[in-house]
Amino acid sequence: MRAARLISLVLLLQNRESMTAAQLAHELEVSERTVHRDVLALNAAGIPVYADRGRAGGYRLLGGYRTRLTGLSRDEADALFLSGLPGPVGDMGLTEVVATARLKVLAALPSGLRDASNRVEQRFHLDVPGWFREADPPPWLAELAGAVWRDRTVELRYQRRDRVEVTRTAEPYGLVLKGGAWYLVARVDSGHRTYRVDRIVGVSVGGDGADFDRDESFDLVGYWAGQAERFVRHLLADEITVRLSPAGLHALRYVAESPAVREATANAGEPDDDGWVVTRLPVESVDVAYGQLLSLGPEAEVLAPPELRARLADAARRLTRLYRG
């Protein structure tokens, strides 16, 4: 455990040149006293970590010291090649770049670890797109990926859900692949917005001089997590009251969105003698809820609203007639 932390400390200083003890402690999730002890241990091992005194001081590696990939373990080398997704990489037009990088990494690895690429490819395949989706990437994905890499302003022609076409000048911050669909996160009018790439009908990438100043504090992963949660919660504009058996409560996760399941579980009352509970379930609409609850069959009973209960009761009568014979 400590050996891995020491390697991480050296790599942090190698990548960032200088860091304070507080910054290192935060990154390594240890105390500043532990950082000081680790630096002493590295010095004793011959790794030139030095401390600059003063307000702007910190730890740094002396004389451009660099680590080598020969310290990789078998698991680390395998994980390195597991991290790539050939399909999405190809969709963004980066196949040749990634292939060259892989060759360079393989050349730098010790001979005993150079089979890592083949080991991983024969054991893991990540098929990202969802079922029943078009396999071809959106037509403007490669151009957008290039603009993201170069921090280049673009002009987008975008078709909204109401099929109205709008034009936006955008600063592309990142691309996200979610459920087989690509999304562009861009800064527009001093705010960040999300665009579905397959609805973009035209892209014009700015030439030299069209670079934008990226806000380095922007966290793409954090932004997307928040957007995804808000998007799903925005869809859940209605609510129903439902009575669920233990099996129905367990199966709810397979038919409803995660935020709805969490809220329904939190709202559930005390179980009755048979283990059934009454709860409120957020839903997108009564029509959507009809399909969700119908799939739970006899493990769920809708109590409200009355129109949904009546629709399910009618469905139950029709099923009875179908199976009576």
C-alpha positions in Angstrom: 0.0 0.0 0.0 2.8 2.4 1.0 4.8 1.5 -2.1 1.9 2.4 -4.4 1.5 5.7 -2.5 5.2 6.5 -3.0 5.0 5.9 -6.7 1.9 8.1 -6.9 3.7 10.9 -5.1 6.6 10.8 -7.6 4.2 10.7 -10.5 2.3 13.7 -9.2 5.5 15.7 -8.9 6.6 14.6 -12.3 3.3 15.8 -13.9 2.8 19.0 -11.9 6.5 20.0 -11.2 5.8 21.5 -7.8 3.1 20.8 -5.1 2.7 21.8 -1.5 2.4 19.2 1.3 -1.2 20.2 1.6 -1.9 19.5 -2.1 -0.1 16.2 -2.0 -2.0 15.2 1.2 -5.3 16.0 -0.5 -4.4 14.0 -3.7 -3.1 11.0 -1.8 -5.8 11.1 1.0 -3.2 11.1 3.8 -2.0 13.6 6.4 0.7 16.2 5.7 2.9 14.4 8.3 2.6 11.2 6.2 3.7 13.2 3.1 6.8 14.5 5.0 7.7 10.9 6.0 7.1 9.6 2.4 9.4 12.3 1.0 12.2 11.3 3.5 11.7 7.7 2.4 12.0 8.7 -1.3 15.2 10.7 -0.5 16.7 7.7 1.2 15.9 5.6 -1.9 17.8 8.0 -4.1 14.9 9.8 -5.6 15.7 13.6 -5.6 12.6 15.2 -4.0 13.4 18.6 -2.7 11.5 21.2 -0.7 11.4 24.8 -1.6 10.9 27.1 1.4 8.8 30.2 1.6 5.2 31.1 0.8 5.4 29.9 -2.8 7.4 26.8 -1.9 6.6 23.2 -2.2 8.0 19.8 -3.1 9.6 19.2 -6.6 11.8 16.7 -8.4 15.3 18.0 -9.0 17.0 18.2 -12.4 14.1 17.0 -14.5 14.0 13.5 -12.9 11.6 11.2 -14.7 10.3 7.8 -13.8 10.2 4.9 -16.4 7.4 2.5 -17.3 9.7 -0.4 -16.3 8.1 -0.2 -12.8 4.6 -1.3 -14.1 3.2 -4.5 -12.6 1.4 -7.1 -14.7 -2.0 -5.9 -13.5 -1.1 -2.2 -14.2 0.0 -3.0 -17.7 -3.2 -5.0 -18.4 -5.4 -2.2 -17.0 -3.5 0.3 -19.2 -4.8 -1.4 -22.4 -8.3 -2.1 -20.9 -8.9 1.7 -20.6 -9.3 2.2 -24.3 -12.6 1.8 -26.3 -11.7 1.1 -29.9 -15.2 1.8 -31.2 -15.7 5.3 -29.8 -12.1 6.1 -30.5 -12.6 5.3 -34.2 -15.9 7.2 -34.2 -14.0 10.3 -33.2 -11.4 9.9 -35.9 -8.5 9.0 -33.5 -7.8 5.5 -34.5 -4.3 6.2 -35.9 -3.3 8.4 -33.0 -4.3 5.8 -30.4 -2.6 3.0 -32.4 0.7 5.0 -32.5 0.4 5.7 -28.8 -0.2 2.0 -28.1 3.0 1.1 -30.1 5.0 3.6 -28.1 3.8 2.3 -24.8 4.4 -1.3 -25.9 8.0 -0.4 -26.9 8.6 1.2 -23.5 7.3 -1.8 -21.6 9.7 -4.6 -20.3 9.7 -7.6 -22.6 7.8 -9.7 -20.0 4.8 -7.3 -20.2 4.5 -6.7 -23.9 1.7 -9.3 -24.3 -0.6 -7.0 -22.2 -2.4 -5.7 -25.3 -3.3 -9.2 -26.6 -4.1 -10.5 -23.1 -6.7 -7.8 -22.6 -8.2 -8.0 -26.1 -8.7 -11.8 -25.7 -10.4 -11.4 -22.3 -12.5 -8.2 -22.4 -14.6 -6.5 -25.1 -16.6 -3.4 -24.3 -19.6 -3.1 -26.7 -20.8 0.4 -25.8 -23.8 1.2 -28.0 -27.2 0.0 -26.9 -29.3 -2.6 -28.7 -31.3 -1.6 -31.7 -29.3 1.5 -32.4 -27.6 2.6 -35.6 -24.0 1.4 -35.6 -22.7 4.4 -37.7 -21.4 7.4 -35.7 -23.1 10.8 -36.1 -21.9 12.6 -39.2 -20.2 15.5 -37.4 -18.6 13.7 -34.5 -15.0 13.7 -35.9 -15.1 17.4 -36.6 -16.4 18.1 -33.1 -13.7 15.8 -31.5 -11.0 17.8 -33.4 -12.5 21.1 -32.1 -12.6 19.7 -28.6 -8.9 18.7 -28.8 -7.8 22.0 -30.2 -10.1 24.3 -28.1 -11.5 25.7 -31.3 -14.7 27.7 -31.5 -17.5 26.1 -33.7 -20.7 27.3 -35.2 -23.4 24.7 -34.8 -26.7 24.2 -36.7 -28.9 22.2 -34.4 -32.3 20.7 -34.8 -34.3 21.0 -31.5 -36.9 18.5 -30.5 -39.7 20.6 -32.0 -37.7 20.3 -35.3 -36.8 24.0 -35.4 -33.3 24.6 -36.6 -31.1 27.0 -34.6 -27.6 28.3 -35.0 -25.2 28.6 -32.1 -21.6 29.8 -31.7 -20.2 27.4 -29.1 -16.9 26.6 -27.3 -16.8 22.8 -27.3 -15.6 21.5 -23.9 -16.1 17.8 -24.2 -17.9 14.8 -25.7 -19.8 12.2 -23.7 -21.0 8.8 -24.9 -24.1 7.7 -23.0 -26.2 4.6 -23.8 -24.9 4.6 -27.4 -25.6 8.3 -28.0 -23.0 11.0 -28.2 -23.5 14.4 -26.5 -21.5 17.6 -26.9 -21.0 19.8 -23.8 -20.2 23.3 -24.9 -20.1 26.8 -23.4 -22.6 29.1 -25.1 -23.3 32.7 -23.9 -21.2 32.2 -20.8 -23.1 29.1 -19.7 -22.6 25.4 -20.4 -25.2 23.5 -22.5 -25.6 20.0 -23.7 -26.4 19.1 -27.4 -27.2 15.6 -28.7 -24.7 15.1 -31.6 -27.1 13.2 -33.9 -29.3 16.3 -33.9 -26.5 18.6 -35.2 -27.0 19.1 -38.9 -24.0 21.3 -39.6 -20.7 22.3 -38.1 -18.3 25.0 -39.1 -15.0 24.9 -37.2 -13.2 28.2 -36.8 -9.8 28.6 -38.3 -6.6 30.0 -36.8 -7.3 32.7 -34.3 -10.6 31.0 -33.3 -9.2 29.3 -30.2 -11.1 29.9 -27.0 -9.7 30.1 -23.4 -10.8 27.0 -21.6 -11.9 27.3 -18.0 -9.5 24.8 -16.5 -11.7 24.5 -13.4 -14.5 23.0 -15.4 -15.2 19.4 -14.4 -16.7 17.4 -17.3 -17.4 14.3 -15.2 -19.1 16.3 -12.4 -21.0 18.4 -14.9 -22.4 15.4 -16.7 -23.4 13.6 -13.5 -25.3 16.6 -12.4 -27.0 17.1 -15.8 -28.0 13.5 -16.1 -29.6 13.5 -12.6 -31.4 16.7 -13.3 -32.6 15.5 -16.7 -34.1 12.3 -15.3 -35.7 14.1 -12.4 -37.1 16.7 -14.8 -38.8 13.9 -16.7 -40.5 12.6 -13.5 -43.2 15.3 -13.5 -46.0 13.2 -12.2 -46.6 10.9 -9.2 -48.7 7.8 -8.4 -49.5 5.9 -5.3 -48.8 2.2 -5.5 -48.9 -0.9 -3.3 -46.0 -3.3 -3.8 -45.2 -6.8 -2.7 -41.7 -7.6 -1.6 -41.0 -9.0 -5.1 -42.6 -6.0 -6.7 -40.4 -3.6 -4.6 -37.3 -5.6 -5.6 -38.3 -5.6 -9.3 -39.1 -1.9 -9.4 -35.4 -1.1 -10.2 -35.8 -2.9 -13.5 -38.8 -0.9 -14.8 -38.3 2.6 -13.3 -35.6 5.2 -13.4 -33.0 5.1 -10.5 -34.1 8.5 -8.9 -37.7 7.3 -8.9 -36.8 4.0 -7.3 -34.7 5.7 -4.6 -37.5 8.1 -3.8 -40.1 5.3 -3.8 -38.0 3.2 -1.5 -37.5 6.2 0.9 -41.2 6.9 0.9 -42.3 3.4 1.5 -44.5 2.8 4.6 -44.3 0.0 7.1 -44.9 -3.5 5.6 -48.3 -5.2 6.3 -48.6 -8.8 7.5 -47.8 -10.0 4.0 -44.9 -7.7 3.5 -46.6 -5.3 1.1 -45.8 -1.6 1.3 -47.6 1.5 0.1 -45.4 4.3 -1.5 -45.4 7.2 -3.8 -43.6 6.6 -7.1 -42.4 9.6 -9.4 -43.3 8.9 -13.0 -42.9 10.6 -16.3 -46.6 10.4 -17.1 -49.7 8.2 -16.5 -49.1 6.5 -19.9 -45.5 5.7 -19.1 -46.5 4.4 -15.6 -49.2 2.2 -17.2 -46.4 0.2 -19.1 -44.1 0.2 -16.1 -46.7 -1.2 -13.6 -48.2 -3.6 -16.2 -44.8 -5.3 -16.4 -44.9 -5.9 -12.6 -48.1 -7.9 -13.0 -49.7 -9.1 -9.7 -46.8 -7.8 -7.6 -48.2 -4.2 -7.8 -51.5 -2.5 -7.1 -52.1 1.1 -8.2 -54.1 3.1 -5.6 -54.1 6.5 -7.3 -54.8 8.1 -9.6 -58.2 6.5 -10.3 -57.7 6.6 -14.1 -54.5 4.6 -14.0 -56.1 2.1 -11.6 -59.0 1.7 -14.0 -56.7 1.1 -17.0 -54.8 -1.6 -15.2 -58.0 -3.2 -14.0 -59.3 -3.3 -17.6 -55.9 -4.8 -18.7 -56.3 -7.5 -16.0 -59.8 -8.4 -17.2 -58.7 -8.7 -20.8 -55.8 -10.9 -19.8 -58.2 -13.1 -17.8 -60.3 -13.5 -20.9 -57.3 -14.4 -23.0 -56.0 -17.1 -20.6 -59.4 -18.4 -19.3 -59.5 -21.3 -21.9 
